[in-house]
Amino acid sequence: MSSIAVLGTAHPHVVQVAQEIHGIPGAKLIGVYDEDPARLKESAGQLKTPAFSDLDKLLVLRPKVALVGAVPCDRAMLAERALRAGTSVLVDKPLALSDDHLEKVKRAARETGKRAMVLYPYRGHPLVRAARRALMEGRIGKLVRVFAAGPHKVNASIRPAWFWHPDQNGGIFEDIGSHHIDICCWMANQSPTWVSAIEGNFDQPNHPQFRDFGQALMRFDSGVMAHVEVDWLNPTSMRNFGDTRFWLLGTKGKIELRLGDENYGHIWTDKVAGEVLAGEGPDMGQWTNQLIENLLNDRPVEIEQEEIWRTSAATLMVQRSVGS
């Protein structure tokens, strides 16, 4: 039996992932930890698993994998504690809110030989995978630019207090922007060497520290450029919380994806116009389960460890560049 623990449940993503592990052969949820008694009671009930208010008492059970979904400012600490206890981790984004915290997680992973993964589900989206394959096959020529947009609904009435404070949430690029920064780095297959970002608060006067719109530019060594745009202004009339877009521009064509109320992908090349991209692989939920199963069984995973460090460092660089 491969045991899994949940460390922190401040964000519902981690509970949703934990609820689906029944689809992983041999996986068993052995407990959930949270420093907040109300969250702990609720999540333990949702997951039907023992509740632990003492982190060490859960880690001493030696779970094989820990799913980390605490308040963002606490995730790196919990990941480091789990790694030091001999447990690989899958952390809801972002992994760390400072270079120092990121370095501590990197050191713990390096010294223990355990893996520190971050949940970047767009890596597992069938259309995103199809777009990258087309890019790698040279169908649109040499990559010139990646444009990634991530509009989200803010759902202000249900947000906890930590959501509105950058010292706890990390800021708009650390939060939703990290997904899109990861895709840009993945498509370019590099870390950015130059970044510049701006952000603003347009619709949250009661939360002056919060930023609900942001744009970032990145340049890579190869000359590839990237543009990330994220916001918390998605209209409430939309069925989905998000309306994600990805555009890849190459020297011989382009690819466009939309993931939200409408889901589609098209490719234009010198030979075809608007060809429909067929998605590749399982859906995002199945892809995440496969990632966890591979961690449980000490098998290779699709995301390289260095790619996790690359995106985490790039995200910190972008957030830090705001206003500079």
Phi and psi in degrees as GROMACS dihedral restraints (atoms count N, CA, C in turn):
[ dihedral_restraints ]
;  ai    aj    ak    al  type     phi  dphi    fc
    3     4     5     6     1   -99.1    20    10
    4     5     6     7     1   118.1    20    10
    6     7     8     9     1   -93.1    20    10
    7     8     9    10     1   144.6    20    10
    9    10    11    12     1  -129.9    20    10
   10    11    12    13     1   138.1    20    10
   12    13    14    15     1  -119.8    20    10
   13    14    15    16     1   154.7    20    10
   15    16    17    18     1  -112.3    20    10
   16    17    18    19     1   125.8    20    10
   18    19    20    21     1  -116.2    20    10
   19    20    21    22     1    99.3    20    10
   21    22    23    24     1    88.6    20    10
   22    23    24    25     1   132.0    20    10
   24    25    26    27     1  -132.1    20    10
   25    26    27    28     1    30.7    20    10
   27    28    29    30     1   -64.9    20    10
   28    29    30    31     1   -31.5    20    10
   30    31    32    33     1  -110.0    20    10
   31    32    33    34     1   134.5    20    10
   33    34    35    36     1   -65.7    20    10
   34    35    36    37     1   -16.1    20    10
   36    37    38    39     1   -53.1    20    10
   37    38    39    40     1   -44.4    20    10
   39    40    41    42     1   -68.4    20    10
   40    41    42    43     1   -34.6    20    10
   42    43    44    45     1   -67.8    20    10
   43    44    45    46     1   -41.5    20    10
   45    46    47    48     1   -61.3    20    10
   46    47    48    49     1   -42.5    20    10
   48    49    50    51     1   -64.4    20    10
   49    50    51    52     1   -43.9    20    10
   51    52    53    54     1   -64.0    20    10
   52    53    54    55     1   -32.5    20    10
   54    55    56    57     1   -68.8    20    10
   55    56    57    58     1   -16.7    20    10
   57    58    59    60     1  -100.7    20    10
   58    59    60    61     1     1.8    20    10
   60    61    62    63     1   -72.5    20    10
   61    62    63    64     1    -9.3    20    10
   63    64    65    66     1   -61.1    20    10
   64    65    66    67     1   -17.8    20    10
   66    67    68    69     1   -83.5    20    10
   67    68    69    70     1    -0.1    20    10
   69    70    71    72     1   -99.6    20    10
   70    71    72    73     1   119.1    20    10
   72    73    74    75     1   -56.4    20    10
   73    74    75    76     1   126.5    20    10
   75    76    77    78     1    79.5    20    10
   76    77    78    79     1    -1.1    20    10
   78    79    80    81     1   -80.9    20    10
   79    80    81    82     1   140.7    20    10
   81    82    83    84     1  -139.5    20    10
   82    83    84    85     1   130.9    20    10
   84    85    86    87     1   -84.0    20    10
   85    86    87    88     1   122.0    20    10
   87    88    89    90     1  -105.3    20    10
   88    89    90    91     1    -9.1    20    10
   90    91    92    93     1   166.6    20    10
   91    92    93    94     1   164.4    20    10
   93    94    95    96     1  -131.6    20    10
   94    95    96    97     1   137.7    20    10
   96    97    98    99     1  -115.0    20    10
   97    98    99   100     1   140.3    20    10
   99   100   101   102     1  -156.3    20    10
  100   101   102   103     1   140.7    20    10
  102   103   104   105     1   -76.2    20    10
  103   104   105   106     1   -18.3    20    10
  105   106   107   108     1   -92.5    20    10
  106   107   108   109     1   117.0    20    10
  108   109   110   111     1   -59.2    20    10
  109   110   111   112     1   -38.6    20    10
  111   112   113   114     1   -67.5    20    10
  112   113   114   115     1   -45.4    20    10
  114   115   116   117     1   -62.9    20    10
  115   116   117   118     1   -40.2    20    10
  117   118   119   120     1   -62.2    20    10
  118   119   120   121     1   -45.9    20    10
  120   121   122   123     1   -63.5    20    10
  121   122   123   124     1   -42.7    20    10
  123   124   125   126     1   -66.7    20    10
  124   125   126   127     1   -46.2    20    10
  126   127   128   129     1   -70.7    20    10
  127   128   129   130     1   -36.7    20    10
  129   130   131   132     1   -62.6    20    10
  130   131   132   133     1   -37.8    20    10
  132   133   134   135     1   -67.8    20    10
  133   134   135   136     1   -43.0    20    10
  135   136   137   138     1   -62.3    20    10
  136   137   138   139     1   -39.7    20    10
  138   139   140   141     1   -92.2    20    10
  139   140   141   142     1    -9.1    20    10
  141   142   143   144     1    54.8    20    10
  142   143   144   145     1    52.5    20    10
  144   145   146   147     1  -141.0    20    10
  145   146   147   148     1   157.2    20    10
  147   148   149   150     1   -60.3    20    10
  148   149   150   151     1   145.4    20    10
  150   151   152   153     1   -99.3    20    10
  151   152   153   154     1   137.0    20    10
  153   154   155   156     1  -126.3    20    10
  154   155   156   157     1   120.6    20    10
  156   157   158   159     1   -92.2    20    10
  157   158   159   160     1    -9.0    20    10
  159   160   161   162     1  -112.1    20    10
  160   161   162   163     1   113.2    20    10
  162   163   164   165     1   -60.0    20    10
  163   164   165   166     1   -42.4    20    10
  165   166   167   168     1   -62.3    20    10
  166   167   168   169     1   -34.5    20    10
  168   169   170   171     1   -68.4    20    10
  169   170   171   172     1   -25.1    20    10
  171   172   173   174     1   -83.3    20    10
  172   173   174   175     1   -42.8    20    10
  174   175   176   177     1   -68.4    20    10
  175   176   177   178     1   -27.4    20    10
  177   178   179   180     1   -66.7    20    10
  178   179   180   181     1   -15.7    20    10
  180   181   182   183     1   -77.7    20    10
  181   182   183   184     1    -4.1    20    10
  183   184   185   186     1    56.8    20    10
  184   185   186   187     1    56.7    20    10
  186   187   188   189     1   -60.2    20    10
  187   188   189   190     1   147.4    20    10
  189   190   191   192     1   -75.4    20    10
  190   191   192   193     1   -35.7    20    10
  192   193   194   195     1  -137.5    20    10
  193   194   195   196     1   140.4    20    10
  195   196   197   198     1  -117.1    20    10
  196   197   198   199     1   133.6    20    10
  198   199   200   201     1   -97.6    20    10
  199   200   201   202     1   121.3    20    10
  201   202   203   204     1  -110.4    20    10
  202   203   204   205     1   119.1    20    10
  204   205   206   207     1  -138.0    20    10
  205   206   207   208     1    34.8    20    10
  207   208   209   210     1   -72.0    20    10
  208   209   210   211     1  -179.7    20    10
  210   211   212   213     1   -53.3    20    10
  211   212   213   214     1   135.1    20    10
  213   214   215   216     1   -49.3    20    10
  214   215   216   217     1   -37.8    20    10
  216   217   218   219     1   -66.6    20    10
  217   218   219   220     1   -15.2    20    10
  219   220   221   222     1  -102.8    20    10
  220   221   222   223     1    -4.9    20    10
  222   223   224   225     1   -68.2    20    10
  223   224   225   226     1   -41.5    20    10
  225   226   227   228     1   -62.4    20    10
  226   227   228   229     1   -41.1    20    10
  228   229   230   231     1   -62.3    20    10
  229   230   231   232     1   -45.2    20    10
  231   232   233   234     1   -66.8    20    10
  232   233   234   235     1   -38.9    20    10
  234   235   236   237     1   -62.8    20    10
  235   236   237   238     1   -44.1    20    10
  237   238   239   240     1   -62.8    20    10
  238   239   240   241     1   -44.3    20    10
  240   241   242   243     1   -59.7    20    10
  241   242   243   244     1   -42.9    20    10
  243   244   245   246     1   -66.5    20    10
  244   245   246   247     1   -44.2    20    10
  246   247   248   249     1   -59.6    20    10
  247   248   249   250     1   -43.5    20    10
  249   250   251   252     1   -64.6    20    10
  250   251   252   253     1   -24.7    20    10
  252   253   254   255     1   -87.1    20    10
  253   254   255   256     1     2.6    20    10
  255   256   257   258     1    89.6    20    10
  256   257   258   259     1    24.3    20    10
  258   259   260   261     1  -118.2    20    10
  259   260   261   262     1   128.9    20    10
  261   262   263   264     1   -73.6    20    10
  262   263   264   265     1   155.9    20    10
  264   265   266   267     1  -129.4    20    10
  265   266   267   268     1   148.2    20    10
  267   268   269   270     1  -122.3    20    10
  268   269   270   271     1   110.3    20    10
  270   271   272   273     1  -104.5    20    10
  271   272   273   274     1   133.1    20    10
  273   274   275   276     1   -64.5    20    10
  274   275   276   277     1   143.3    20    10
  276   277   278   279     1   -68.9    20    10
  277   278   279   280     1   148.0    20    10
  279   280   281   282     1   -86.0    20    10
  280   281   282   283     1   158.8    20    10
  282   283   284   285     1   -74.2    20    10
  283   284   285   286     1   -42.5    20    10
  285   286   287   288     1  -149.0    20    10
  286   287   288   289     1   149.3    20    10
  288   289   290   291     1  -103.5    20    10
  289   290   291   292     1     5.0    20    10
  291   292   293   294     1  -151.4    20    10
  292   293   294   295     1   156.8    20    10
  294   295   296   297     1   -61.7    20    10
  295   296   297   298     1   -36.4    20    10
  297   298   299   300     1   -64.0    20    10
  298   299   300   301     1   -45.2    20    10
  300   301   302   303     1   -66.0    20    10
  301   302   303   304     1   -38.8    20    10
  303   304   305   306     1   -62.5    20    10
  304   305   306   307     1   -42.7    20    10
  306   307   308   309     1   -63.3    20    10
  307   308   309   310     1   -36.0    20    10
  309   310   311   312     1   -65.2    20    10
  310   311   312   313     1   -39.6    20    10
  312   313   314   315     1   -67.0    20    10
  313   314   315   316     1   -43.3    20    10
  315   316   317   318     1   -60.0    20    10
  316   317   318   319     1   -43.2    20    10
  318   319   320   321     1   -65.7    20    10
  319   320   321   322     1   -41.3    20    10
  321   322   323   324     1   -64.4    20    10
  322   323   324   325     1   -40.8    20    10
  324   325   326   327     1   -65.4    20    10
  325   326   327   328     1   -42.9    20    10
  327   328   329   330     1   -65.0    20    10
  328   329   330   331     1   -42.0    20    10
  330   331   332   333     1   -78.1    20    10
  331   332   333   334     1   -24.3    20    10
  333   334   335   336     1  -100.6    20    10
  334   335   336   337     1   -16.3    20    10
  336   337   338   339     1    76.8    20    10
  337   338   339   340     1     7.0    20    10
  339   340   341   342     1   -89.7    20    10
  340   341   342   343     1   162.5    20    10
  342   343   344   345     1  -104.9    20    10
  343   344   345   346     1   144.0    20    10
  345   346   347   348     1  -119.5    20    10
  346   347   348   349     1   100.7    20    10
  348   349   350   351     1  -100.7    20    10
  349   350   351   352     1   156.6    20    10
  351   352   353   354     1  -122.2    20    10
  352   353   354   355     1   141.3    20    10
  354   355   356   357     1   -76.9    20    10
  355   356   357   358     1    99.3    20    10
  357   358   359   360     1  -115.3    20    10
  358   359   360   361     1    79.9    20    10
  360   361   362   363     1   -63.8    20    10
  361   362   363   364     1   -22.9    20    10
  363   364   365   366     1   -63.3    20    10
  364   365   366   367     1   -21.4    20    10
  366   367   368   369     1   -59.8    20    10
  367   368   369   370     1   -28.1    20    10
  369   370   371   372     1  -100.4    20    10
  370   371   372   373     1     4.9    20    10
  372   373   374   375     1   -73.7    20    10
  373   374   375   376     1   129.5    20    10
  375   376   377   378     1   -55.5    20    10
  376   377   378   379     1   -36.3    20    10
  378   379   380   381     1   -74.8    20    10
  379   380   381   382     1   -36.2    20    10
  381   382   383   384     1   -66.1    20    10
  382   383   384   385     1   -40.0    20    10
  384   385   386   387     1   -64.6    20    10
  385   386   387   388     1   -39.8    20    10
  387   388   389   390     1   -65.4    20    10
  388   389   390   391     1   -38.5    20    10
  390   391   392   393     1   -64.8    20    10
  391   392   393   394     1   -41.7    20    10
  393   394   395   396     1   -68.5    20    10
  394   395   396   397     1   -36.7    20    10
  396   397   398   399     1   -62.2    20    10
  397   398   399   400     1   -43.8    20    10
  399   400   401   402     1   -60.7    20    10
  400   401   402   403     1   -39.8    20    10
  402   403   404   405     1   -63.9    20    10
  403   404   405   406     1   -47.2    20    10
  405   406   407   408     1   -65.3    20    10
  406   407   408   409     1   -28.9    20    10
  408   409   410   411     1   -79.8    20    10
  409   410   411   412     1    -3.1    20    10
  411   412   413   414     1    80.3    20    10
  412   413   414   415     1    17.6    20    10
  414   415   416   417     1   -67.0    20    10
  415   416   417   418     1   -27.0    20    10
  417   418   419   420     1  -110.9    20    10
  418   419   420   421     1    18.1    20    10
  420   421   422   423     1    77.2    20    10
  421   422   423   424     1  -153.2    20    10
  423   424   425   426     1   -77.6    20    10
  424   425   426   427     1   133.1    20    10
  426   427   428   429     1   -65.3    20    10
  427   428   429   430     1   133.0    20    10
  429   430   431   432     1  -109.9    20    10
  430   431   432   433     1   -47.9    20    10
  432   433   434   435     1  -150.3    20    10
  433   434   435   436     1   141.5    20    10
  435   436   437   438     1  -114.0    20    10
  436   437   438   439     1   128.6    20    10
  438   439   440   441     1  -116.2    20    10
  439   440   441   442     1   124.5    20    10
  441   442   443   444     1  -127.7    20    10
  442   443   444   445     1   124.7    20    10
  444   445   446   447     1  -123.0    20    10
  445   446   447   448     1   135.9    20    10
  447   448   449   450     1  -134.3    20    10
  448   449   450   451     1    74.3    20    10
  450   451   452   453     1   -69.8    20    10
  451   452   453   454     1   136.9    20    10
  453   454   455   456     1  -130.7    20    10
  454   455   456   457     1   152.9    20    10
  456   457   458   459     1   -77.9    20    10
  457   458   459   460     1   141.0    20    10
  459   460   461   462     1   -84.1    20    10
  460   461   462   463     1   -31.4    20    10
  462   463   464   465     1    46.5    20    10
  463   464   465   466     1    53.9    20    10
  465   466   467   468     1   -57.4    20    10
  466   467   468   469     1   -34.2    20    10
  468   469   470   471     1   -67.3    20    10
  469   470   471   472     1   -20.9    20    10
  471   472   473   474     1  -107.5    20    10
  472   473   474   475     1     3.9    20    10
  474   475   476   477     1   -80.9    20    10
  475   476   477   478     1   136.0    20    10
  477   478   479   480     1   -74.0    20    10
  478   479   480   481     1   167.5    20    10
  480   481   482   483     1   -59.4    20    10
  481   482   483   484     1   -38.4    20    10
  483   484   485   486     1   -64.7    20    10
  484   485   486   487     1   -23.9    20    10
  486   487   488   489     1   -59.9    20    10
  487   488   489   490     1   -30.3    20    10
  489   490   491   492     1   -90.5    20    10
  490   491   492   493     1    -2.1    20    10
  492   493   494   495     1  -117.0    20    10
  493   494   495   496     1   120.8    20    10
  495   496   497   498     1   -62.9    20    10
  496   497   498   499     1   -26.8    20    10
  498   499   500   501     1   -71.1    20    10
  499   500   501   502     1   -18.6    20    10
  501   502   503   504     1  -105.0    20    10
  502   503   504   505     1   -34.6    20    10
  504   505   506   507     1   -95.8    20    10
  505   506   507   508     1   -23.1    20    10
  507   508   509   510     1    96.6    20    10
  508   509   510   511     1   -20.9    20    10
  510   511   512   513     1   104.0    20    10
  511   512   513   514     1   168.0    20    10
  513   514   515   516     1   -65.3    20    10
  514   515   516   517     1   -32.8    20    10
  516   517   518   519     1   -77.6    20    10
  517   518   519   520     1   -36.8    20    10
  519   520   521   522     1   -64.8    20    10
  520   521   522   523     1   -34.9    20    10
  522   523   524   525     1   -81.3    20    10
  523   524   525   526     1   -99.1    20    10
  525   526   527   528     1   -70.5    20    10
  526   527   528   529     1   -27.1    20    10
  528   529   530   531     1   -64.7    20    10
  529   530   531   532     1   -26.7    20    10
  531   532   533   534     1   -62.4    20    10
  532   533   534   535     1   -33.7    20    10
  534   535   536   537     1   -57.7    20    10
  535   536   537   538     1   -45.2    20    10
  537   538   539   540     1   -81.3    20    10
  538   539   540   541     1   -33.0    20    10
  540   541   542   543     1   -63.6    20    10
  541   542   543   544     1   -38.7    20    10
  543   544   545   546     1   -61.5    20    10
  544   545   546   547     1   -44.6    20    10
  546   547   548   549     1   -64.7    20    10
  547   548   549   550     1   -39.6    20    10
  549   550   551   552     1   -62.4    20    10
  550   551   552   553     1   -45.7    20    10
  552   553   554   555     1   -64.7    20    10
  553   554   555   556     1   -36.4    20    10
  555   556   557   558     1   -67.5    20    10
  556   557   558   559     1   -45.1    20    10
  558   559   560   561     1   -66.9    20    10
  559   560   561   562     1   -39.9    20    10
  561   562   563   564     1   -77.9    20    10
  562   563   564   565     1   -20.4    20    10
  564   565   566   567     1    59.9    20    10
  565   566   567   568     1    37.3    20    10
  567   568   569   570     1  -154.1    20    10
  568   569   570   571     1   168.4    20    10
  570   571   572   573     1   -92.3    20    10
  571   572   573   574     1   145.9    20    10
  573   574   575   576     1   -70.4    20    10
  574   575   576   577     1   146.7    20    10
  576   577   578   579     1  -104.9    20    10
  577   578   579   580     1   -13.0    20    10
  579   580   581   582     1  -147.1    20    10
  580   581   582   583     1   134.6    20    10
  582   583   584   585     1  -139.5    20    10
  583   584   585   586     1   156.1    20    10
  585   586   587   588     1  -155.0    20    10
  586   587   588   589     1   133.9    20    10
  588   589   590   591     1  -139.8    20    10
  589   590   591   592     1   151.5    20    10
  591   592   593   594     1  -134.5    20    10
  592   593   594   595     1   156.3    20    10
  594   595   596   597     1  -154.2    20    10
  595   596   597   598     1   163.7    20    10
  597   598   599   600     1  -157.0    20    10
  598   599   600   601     1   163.7    20    10
  600   601   602   603     1  -113.0    20    10
  601   602   603   604     1   110.3    20    10
  603   604   605   606     1  -107.3    20    10
  604   605   606   607     1   -21.7    20    10
  606   607   608   609     1  -140.4    20    10
  607   608   609   610     1    16.8    20    10
  609   610   611   612     1  -131.1    20    10
  610   611   612   613     1    65.6    20    10
  612   613   614   615     1   -62.6    20    10
  613   614   615   616     1   -24.3    20    10
  615   616   617   618     1   -79.9    20    10
  616   617   618   619     1    -6.4    20    10
  618   619   620   621     1  -131.2    20    10
  619   620   621   622     1    76.1    20    10
  621   622   623   624     1   -62.8    20    10
  622   623   624   625     1   -23.3    20    10
  624   625   626   627     1   -82.0    20    10
  625   626   627   628     1   -15.7    20    10
  627   628   629   630     1   -79.2    20    10
  628   629   630   631     1   148.3    20    10
  630   631   632   633     1  -123.5    20    10
  631   632   633   634     1   123.6    20    10
  633   634   635   636     1  -106.8    20    10
  634   635   636   637     1     5.5    20    10
  636   637   638   639     1  -149.5    20    10
  637   638   639   640     1   138.5    20    10
  639   640   641   642     1  -153.4    20    10
  640   641   642   643     1   147.6    20    10
  642   643   644   645     1  -131.5    20    10
  643   644   645   646     1   141.5    20    10
  645   646   647   648     1  -136.9    20    10
  646   647   648   649     1   143.2    20    10
  648   649   650   651     1  -114.8    20    10
  649   650   651   652     1   141.7    20    10
  651   652   653   654     1  -136.1    20    10
  652   653   654   655     1   146.1    20    10
  654   655   656   657     1  -127.3    20    10
  655   656   657   658     1   140.3    20    10
  657   658   659   660     1  -110.2    20    10
  658   659   660   661     1   161.5    20    10
  660   661   662   663     1   -53.6    20    10
  661   662   663   664     1   -34.7    20    10
  663   664   665   666     1   -71.8    20    10
  664   665   666   667     1   -10.1    20    10
  666   667   668   669     1    98.7    20    10
  667   668   669   670     1   -13.4    20    10
  669   670   671   672     1   -58.6    20    10
  670   671   672   673     1   139.6    20    10
  672   673   674   675     1  -115.1    20    10
  673   674   675   676     1   155.3    20    10
  675   676   677   678     1  -139.6    20    10
  676   677   678   679     1   147.7    20    10
  678   679   680   681     1  -131.5    20    10
  679   680   681   682     1   122.1    20    10
  681   682   683   684     1  -114.1    20    10
  682   683   684   685     1   130.5    20    10
  684   685   686   687     1  -131.0    20    10
  685   686   687   688     1   123.5    20    10
  687   688   689   690     1  -132.7    20    10
  688   689   690   691     1   149.5    20    10
  690   691   692   693     1  -156.7    20    10
  691   692   693   694     1   162.0    20    10
  693   694   695   696     1  -110.2    20    10
  694   695   696   697     1    39.7    20    10
  696   697   698   699     1  -120.0    20    10
  697   698   699   700     1    15.3    20    10
  699   700   701   702     1   -60.6    20    10
  700   701   702   703     1   131.2    20    10
  702   703   704   705     1   -60.4    20    10
  703   704   705   706     1   141.7    20    10
  705   706   707   708     1   -67.3    20    10
  706   707   708   709     1   -18.0    20    10
  708   709   710   711     1   -69.6    20    10
  709   710   711   712     1   -19.1    20    10
  711   712   713   714     1   -72.9    20    10
  712   713   714   715     1   145.1    20    10
  714   715   716   717     1   -70.6    20    10
  715   716   717   718     1   -40.6    20    10
  717   718   719   720     1   -90.4    20    10
  718   719   720   721     1   156.1    20    10
  720   721   722   723     1   -68.9    20    10
  721   722   723   724     1   -27.8    20    10
  723   724   725   726     1  -126.0    20    10
  724   725   726   727     1   168.4    20    10
  726   727   728   729     1  -143.2    20    10
  727   728   729   730     1    64.9    20    10
  729   730   731   732     1   -70.6    20    10
  730   731   732   733     1   140.3    20    10
  732   733   734   735     1  -131.6    20    10
  733   734   735   736     1   143.6    20    10
  735   736   737   738     1  -134.0    20    10
  736   737   738   739     1   131.4    20    10
  738   739   740   741     1  -125.0    20    10
  739   740   741   742     1   128.2    20    10
  741   742   743   744     1  -113.3    20    10
  742   743   744   745     1   124.3    20    10
  744   745   746   747     1  -110.2    20    10
  745   746   747   748     1   128.6    20    10
  747   748   749   750     1  -122.1    20    10
  748   749   750   751     1   177.3    20    10
  750   751   752   753     1   -73.8    20    10
  751   752   753   754     1   -15.0    20    10
  753   754   755   756     1  -126.9    20    10
  754   755   756   757     1    11.9    20    10
  756   757   758   759     1   166.3    20    10
  757   758   759   760     1  -171.3    20    10
  759   760   761   762     1  -153.6    20    10
  760   761   762   763     1   158.9    20    10
  762   763   764   765     1  -129.0    20    10
  763   764   765   766     1   137.2    20    10
  765   766   767   768     1  -128.2    20    10
  766   767   768   769     1   133.6    20    10
  768   769   770   771     1  -127.0    20    10
  769   770   771   772     1   143.2    20    10
  771   772   773   774     1  -132.3    20    10
  772   773   774   775     1   128.9    20    10
  774   775   776   777     1  -130.3    20    10
  775   776   777   778     1   105.2    20    10
  777   778   779   780     1   174.4    20    10
  778   779   780   781     1  -127.5    20    10
  780   781   782   783     1   -61.0    20    10
  781   782   783   784     1   -32.4    20    10
  783   784   785   786     1  -118.2    20    10
  784   785   786   787     1   139.6    20    10
  786   787   788   789     1  -126.1    20    10
  787   788   789   790     1   116.3    20    10
  789   790   791   792     1  -160.9    20    10
  790   791   792   793     1   161.6    20    10
  792   793   794   795     1  -143.3    20    10
  793   794   795   796     1   137.6    20    10
  795   796   797   798     1  -135.8    20    10
  796   797   798   799     1   151.5    20    10
  798   799   800   801     1  -129.4    20    10
  799   800   801   802     1   137.1    20    10
  801   802   803   804     1  -117.6    20    10
  802   803   804   805     1   131.3    20    10
  804   805   806   807     1  -132.7    20    10
  805   806   807   808     1  -175.8    20    10
  807   808   809   810     1   -67.2    20    10
  808   809   810   811     1   -15.0    20    10
  810   811   812   813     1  -111.1    20    10
  811   812   813   814     1   -24.5    20    10
  813   814   815   816     1  -131.4    20    10
  814   815   816   817     1   153.3    20    10
  816   817   818   819     1  -125.1    20    10
  817   818   819   820     1   116.8    20    10
  819   820   821   822     1    67.6    20    10
  820   821   822   823     1    32.3    20    10
  822   823   824   825     1   -64.4    20    10
  823   824   825   826     1   133.2    20    10
  825   826   827   828     1   -72.3    20    10
  826   827   828   829     1   130.1    20    10
  828   829   830   831     1   -83.9    20    10
  829   830   831   832     1   130.2    20    10
  831   832   833   834     1   -89.9    20    10
  832   833   834   835     1   128.3    20    10
  834   835   836   837     1   -60.9    20    10
  835   836   837   838     1   151.8    20    10
  837   838   839   840     1  -120.1    20    10
  838   839   840   841     1   135.5    20    10
  840   841   842   843     1    83.0    20    10
  841   842   843   844     1  -170.7    20    10
  843   844   845   846     1   -73.8    20    10
  844   845   846   847     1   173.2    20    10
  846   847   848   849     1   -74.9    20    10
  847   848   849   850     1   175.4    20    10
  849   850   851   852     1   -64.1    20    10
  850   851   852   853     1   -36.3    20    10
  852   853   854   855     1   -64.8    20    10
  853   854   855   856     1   -44.8    20    10
  855   856   857   858     1   -65.7    20    10
  856   857   858   859     1   -37.7    20    10
  858   859   860   861     1   -62.4    20    10
  859   860   861   862     1   -41.7    20    10
  861   862   863   864     1   -64.6    20    10
  862   863   864   865     1   -42.6    20    10
  864   865   866   867     1   -61.3    20    10
  865   866   867   868     1   -38.4    20    10
  867   868   869   870     1   -66.0    20    10
  868   869   870   871     1   -38.1    20    10
  870   871   872   873     1   -60.3    20    10
  871   872   873   874     1   -47.0    20    10
  873   874   875   876     1   -64.9    20    10
  874   875   876   877     1   -42.8    20    10
  876   877   878   879     1   -59.5    20    10
  877   878   879   880     1   -41.0    20    10
  879   880   881   882     1   -66.5    20    10
  880   881   882   883     1   -38.3    20    10
  882   883   884   885     1   -63.8    20    10
  883   884   885   886     1   -42.2    20    10
  885   886   887   888     1   -62.3    20    10
  886   887   888   889     1   -32.9    20    10
  888   889   890   891     1  -104.6    20    10
  889   890   891   892     1    13.9    20    10
  891   892   893   894     1    55.1    20    10
  892   893   894   895     1    39.5    20    10
  894   895   896   897     1  -103.6    20    10
  895   896   897   898     1   159.6    20    10
  897   898   899   900     1   -59.7    20    10
  898   899   900   901     1   148.1    20    10
  900   901   902   903     1  -115.5    20    10
  901   902   903   904     1   162.7    20    10
  903   904   905   906     1   -70.5    20    10
  904   905   906   907     1   -26.3    20    10
  906   907   908   909     1   -95.2    20    10
  907   908   909   910     1   121.4    20    10
  909   910   911   912     1   -71.4    20    10
  910   911   912   913     1   147.7    20    10
  912   913   914   915     1   -57.0    20    10
  913   914   915   916     1   -39.5    20    10
  915   916   917   918     1   -64.2    20    10
  916   917   918   919     1   -28.2    20    10
  918   919   920   921     1   -69.4    20    10
  919   920   921   922     1   -33.6    20    10
  921   922   923   924     1   -65.3    20    10
  922   923   924   925     1   -46.2    20    10
  924   925   926   927     1   -63.3    20    10
  925   926   927   928     1   -39.1    20    10
  927   928   929   930     1   -61.8    20    10
  928   929   930   931     1   -50.8    20    10
  930   931   932   933     1   -65.5    20    10
  931   932   933   934     1   -41.1    20    10
  933   934   935   936     1   -61.9    20    10
  934   935   936   937     1   -43.9    20    10
  936   937   938   939     1   -67.9    20    10
  937   938   939   940     1   -40.5    20    10
  939   940   941   942     1   -64.8    20    10
  940   941   942   943     1   -39.2    20    10
  942   943   944   945     1   -64.6    20    10
  943   944   945   946     1   -42.7    20    10
  945   946   947   948     1   -62.4    20    10
  946   947   948   949     1   -40.0    20    10
  948   949   950   951     1   -63.6    20    10
  949   950   951   952     1   -42.4    20    10
  951   952   953   954     1   -64.7    20    10
  952   953   954   955     1   -49.0    20    10
  954   955   956   957     1   -61.7    20    10
  955   956   957   958     1   -38.4    20    10
  957   958   959   960     1   -67.9    20    10
  958   959   960   961     1   -26.3    20    10
  960   961   962   963     1   -78.5    20    10
  961   962   963   964     1    -9.9    20    10
  963   964   965   966     1   -56.8    20    10
  964   965   966   967     1   124.1    20    10
  966   967   968   969     1    80.6    20    10
  967   968   969   970     1    -1.1    20    10
